[in-house]
């Protein structure tokens, strides 16, 4: 069983975004532990991680959609040698994505925030157990 360290966690964050931008539905789903939870950037409540991956596939992975993402510097806090919290800012742009109104839309986040809790699953794989994406509030 592999122990986690900050370099491994940073590599997993990069691999996550590569799977997302590469529209690899299977790889994205495999990131999430079966018991994981996800708060999306516009969600009102948490949902299971693998359900979030399926929703992302439906919304973002159509052939016409274009996706770009750039994670910032990833801070890692180790929780023992089997779990870690990665937090970072990111930029994300998606165009021609599916929406609930069947009309293609666009999303642009210039200062998104991410927190992902990585851990070693019972099968020895590194998985996301919790994820929270958010956007800064605009007060005014």
C-alpha positions, 0 to 999 in steps of 0.5 A: 500500500502506498503512503501519500505525500504532498508530491503524490497529492499534487500529481493526483490533482493534476491527473484529476484535471487532465481527466476532466479536461480530456473528457475521460468519464471513466477516469473521472469516476474512478477518482471518487471513493464509493462513499465520497461526497461533492459540493459543486461550485453552484450546488445547494447540497452535497451529492455522491462523488460518482453521481457528480462525475456522471453529471459532469459527463452529461454536461461537459463531455459532449463532442462540441464542448471545449474545456480549459482549466488551470489549477494554481499552486496546490497546498497540501495538509497531510492527515497521517500517511493515508489521507491529505487535504489539497486546497488551491485556486483554479481557472475554468472555462467551458463552452457549448456545454449541455444545460437543463434547458437543452441550450448550450451554455458557457461557464467561466470561473477566473478565481474558483476555489477547490478543496479535495480530500484524498485518501487510500481506499480499501483496495489501495487506490488513491481516491477523493473522499470529499470535494468542494468547489466554490466561487468567491461571493461578490458583496455589493 
